[in-house]
Amino acid sequence: MTCRRYVIACEVDDYVAKFAQNCFAISPHGQKITVEVAPALETMKKLADTGISFDLVFIDADKKEYIEYFKLLLDSSLLAPKGFICVDNTLLQGEPYLPENQRSANGEAINQFNRFVAEDDRVEQVLIPMRDGVTIIKRK
Ligand SMILES: C[S@@+](CC[C@H](N)C(=O)[O-])C[C@H]1O[C@@H](n2cnc3c(N)ncnc32)[C@H](O)[C@@H]1O
């Protein structure tokens, strides 16, 4: 098996993608980073279809799609055995802990995501209460 060290970034906004690519172009390690401009789920499905696996995935895009990102990573070989997922904003200003009728749409999405991960036996996870919350998930 070939093991290569690189990063594929998913970005839906063309302006943001170009800005990042310009920064990577002048970085000594920039050539290891590719930016795919499309909704993250679309890019992830294409990558999954190629059979590629990643040791580390960082999730920080559309909160309402977090469960779909997680399912795709675990249901395919996109996340390698014993691979890690780091998920940003899993405390979302404490909203998941508010009564249901006081949560925003993103607060409710994060609440459902946190429960979904906690109930999935394929993973171990820890939610680190740092700033807006980061969850580290390991595929068993
Ligand atoms: C909070 S920022 C990410 C910041 C970055 N992770 C960092 O730490 O610097 C969220 C980014 O995700 C992008 N984004 C939002 N929804 C997306 C989606 N469905 N697919 C891909 N990118 C998305 C936004 O355009 C924005 O640039």
The ligand as an ORCA input file, in Angstrom:
! r2SCAN-3c Opt
* xyz 0 1
  C     -15.686     28.219     10.119
  S     -14.965     28.286      8.527
  C     -13.628     27.145      8.600
  C     -12.475     27.707      9.213
  C     -11.262     26.812      9.174
  N     -11.579     25.447      9.574
  C     -10.237     27.393     10.106
  O     -10.122     26.882     11.237
  O      -9.604     28.354      9.738
  C     -16.102     27.386      7.629
  C     -15.728     27.277      6.142
  O     -16.492     26.201      5.640
  C     -16.991     26.563      4.381
  N     -18.206     25.757      4.177
  C     -19.418     25.941      4.730
  N     -20.280     25.003      4.323
  C     -19.572     24.188      3.502
  C     -19.892     23.017      2.769
  N     -21.118     22.476      2.811
  N     -18.927     22.444      2.033
  C     -17.656     22.960      2.006
  N     -17.297     24.057      2.670
  C     -18.238     24.667      3.409
  C     -17.232     28.058      4.444
  O     -17.227     28.657      3.156
  C     -16.080     28.522      5.327
  O     -14.965     28.907      4.549
*
